[in-house]
């Protein structure tokens, strides 16, 4: 089942927002929290990307229409399939929490979680190299932990 309790996402934000935790500890805590390996993986993968997208949108270096509207997941044949963010409820719940933290704080939590985003890392790398992103289009994240069949099951 794709649905996730909002409280679960909030608890995942607490874990991901702790700068003292390394990837191994995050994975272990997320599995203990979610009690399901696929749900834990979705939390680890999706929450940082949602936080990263929020920060990217607020950078002012990219036209908002260039922000991705979908993510990709690999299918059983090894091909990538795109799905709208709405296919993964963790994105919506994470985006709401990210927006609240952006406005209410603590900002360090927002930055810690967003720093785990591949999308934000890509944008930062381009900007640090002197790239002008106006007119660029950003592809959505590629999720490695959840198979495309999981999202195509409905």
N, C-alpha and C positions, 0 to 999 in steps of 0.2 A: 504494500500500500504506500502511495506517495505522500499522503497527508502526514503532517507533522504538527504536534501540539506547539502553539506559540511559546509556551513556557520552556519547551525543549530548546528552541532556537535561542531564547534569552539566556538559558544556562550555557549553551554552546558559545555565546558571545562572551560570557564571563571567562570561560576557559581560554578561548582564542585571544582574548584581550589581556591575558597575563603575560607580560614580556619575559618573565623568568622561566617559562616553560619552553622546552625544545620540542621538536616535531614528534619524537618518540613518546614523550609524556603527554602531549596533546592527543595523539592517537589513542593512547591507553585510557585517558580520562574521557574522551569522546565515546569510546566503545562502552565504558562503564555507564556513562550517562544514557546513551541511546539503547543499549542492550540488543542492538542489531547491527551487524557489520556494515550493511548497505546504508542504513540511516546514518551511522557514524561517519562513513565516507562522504555522504552527501553533505553533511554538516561541515566537515573539514574543507571540502572543496567549494561549496557554494557561498558560505558566509563571507569569507574573505573577498571573493569576487564581487559580491553585492556591495561591500564596503568600499572596495577599490573603485567600482563604477561611480559611486556617489562622490568620491573625492575627485575623480577624473572630470565629472560633470561640473564640479565647483572650481576647477583650475582655470577655466576660461581660455584654455589653449586649443580647444577642439569645439567645433560646431556641435551643438547638442543633437542635431539630426544625424550626426556621424556616429553616435553611440550605438552599440549593438542592441538588437532587440531579441537575440536568440543565443543559445549555447549549443554546443555539439557534443554528441556522445558516440562512441564507437559501437558498431553492431557486430554480430557474431561472425560476419564475413571479413571484418577488419575495416570496413568502410565507415566514414563519418556521416552522421545524420544530424541535421539541425532541428532544434525544437524551440518554440517561443519560451521566453522566461516564465510565462504563466504555467508551463508544463511542470515546473519545479517550484512547489509552494515555499521552499526554503528561501528562494530569491526574494519573494515578496515580503515575507516576514523579516528577513535580514535587512532589506532596504528600509523598512519602516523603523527598525531599531537603529540603523546607521544614521538616518535623518534625525531621530530624536537625540542621539549622542552628539551629532554635529552641533545641534542647537543648545543642548543642555549640559553636555559634557559627561564624563571626562574625555577631553580631546585625546589624551594619551591612549585610551582604549581604542578609539577610532583609528588612530595612526598605527597602533600595534597590529590590529586586525587587518587593516588595508595593506600593511607592508607585506602580508602573506599573499597578496593578489598578483597573479601573473599578468593580468591586464594593466594594473598600475605599474608594475615593473617594466613592462614594454613601453608604456608612455613615458615614464621617467628616463629610460635609456635613450629614447628618441630625443627628448627635450635636452638631456645632458649632452647629446652629440650635436646639438644646435639645429635640430630639425624644426621646421615650421609645420605644425599639424593642421593649420587651417586648410580645409578642403580634403583632409585625410579621412578615411573611414576606418573604424576600429572593428575588428572581428570579435565575436563573442568568445567566451572561454570554452575550451575543450575539456570536458570532464572525463577524467580517466577512470574514476571509480564506479560509475554506474553505467550499465550497458544501455544502449539505445532501446533495446527491447523493453526495458523497464518503463521508459517514457511512452513507447508506442503501444503499450498493452491495452489502452482504452479504446 
